[in-house]
Amino acid sequence: MATHKSAVKRHTQSLKRRTRNKSNTTKLRSQLRRLRAAVAGKDPATARRMLPETLSLIDRSIQKGVLHANAAARHKSRLTRLVTSLG
């Protein structure tokens, strides 16, 4: 455990950031999993409804530093293709 006052503060900050980052990552992964499950279940209405929500969450994840911009673009492209392939 840290002993200097500044080290204690840094440790506290890192714990807060860690929980915040984990929360954002978990939200994103859960939403992606739900959308993929809707596609796998051949439910086009639900998948089309969930797509804008998911794309918005991906965009917010870029701003929060959870995803790199290019990785986010790749996710968005693949998910959009997946949903439109349902017909």
C-alpha positions in Angstrom: 0.0 0.0 0.0 1.1 3.5 -0.7 2.6 5.6 2.1 3.0 9.1 0.7 0.0 11.4 0.6 0.3 11.8 -3.2 0.7 8.1 -3.7 -2.4 7.4 -1.7 -4.3 10.0 -3.7 -3.1 8.4 -7.0 -4.1 5.0 -5.7 -7.6 6.2 -4.9 -8.0 7.9 -8.2 -6.9 4.8 -10.1 -9.4 2.7 -8.2 -12.2 5.1 -9.2 -11.1 5.2 -12.8 -10.9 1.4 -12.9 -14.4 0.9 -11.7 -15.7 3.6 -14.1 -13.8 2.0 -17.1 -15.0 -1.5 -16.1 -18.6 -0.3 -16.0 -18.4 1.3 -19.4 -16.7 -1.8 -20.9 -19.3 -4.1 -19.4 -22.2 -1.9 -20.7 -20.7 -2.0 -24.2 -20.1 -5.7 -24.3 -23.5 -6.5 -22.9 -25.2 -4.4 -25.5 -23.2 -6.1 -28.3 -24.1 -9.5 -26.9 -27.8 -8.6 -26.8 -27.8 -7.4 -30.4 -25.9 -10.4 -31.7 -28.4 -12.7 -29.8 -31.3 -10.9 -31.5 -29.6 -11.5 -34.9 -28.9 -15.1 -34.1 -32.5 -15.6 -33.0 -33.7 -14.4 -36.4 -35.6 -11.5 -34.8 -35.2 -8.6 -37.4 -37.6 -6.2 -35.6 -35.7 -6.4 -32.4 -32.3 -6.2 -34.1 -33.4 -3.1 -36.1 -34.6 -1.4 -33.0 -31.5 -2.2 -31.0 -29.0 -1.2 -33.8 -29.2 2.6 -33.3 -28.9 2.2 -29.5 -25.9 0.0 -30.0 -24.2 2.4 -32.5 -24.8 5.3 -30.1 -23.2 3.4 -27.3 -20.2 2.6 -29.5 -19.8 6.3 -30.3 -19.9 7.2 -26.6 -17.3 4.4 -25.9 -14.9 6.2 -28.2 -15.3 9.4 -26.2 -14.8 7.6 -23.0 -11.6 5.8 -24.2 -13.1 2.3 -24.1 -12.7 1.8 -27.9 -10.3 3.1 -30.5 -12.0 5.0 -33.3 -11.0 2.5 -36.0 -12.1 -0.5 -33.9 -15.4 1.3 -33.3 -15.9 1.9 -37.0 -15.2 -1.8 -37.7 -17.8 -2.8 -35.1 -20.4 -0.5 -36.5 -19.8 -1.6 -40.0 -20.0 -5.3 -39.2 -23.1 -4.9 -37.0 -24.9 -2.9 -39.6 -24.1 -5.5 -42.3 -25.3 -8.2 -39.9 -28.6 -6.6 -39.2 -29.3 -5.6 -42.8 -28.6 -9.2 -43.9 -31.6 -10.4 -41.9 -33.8 -8.9 -44.6 
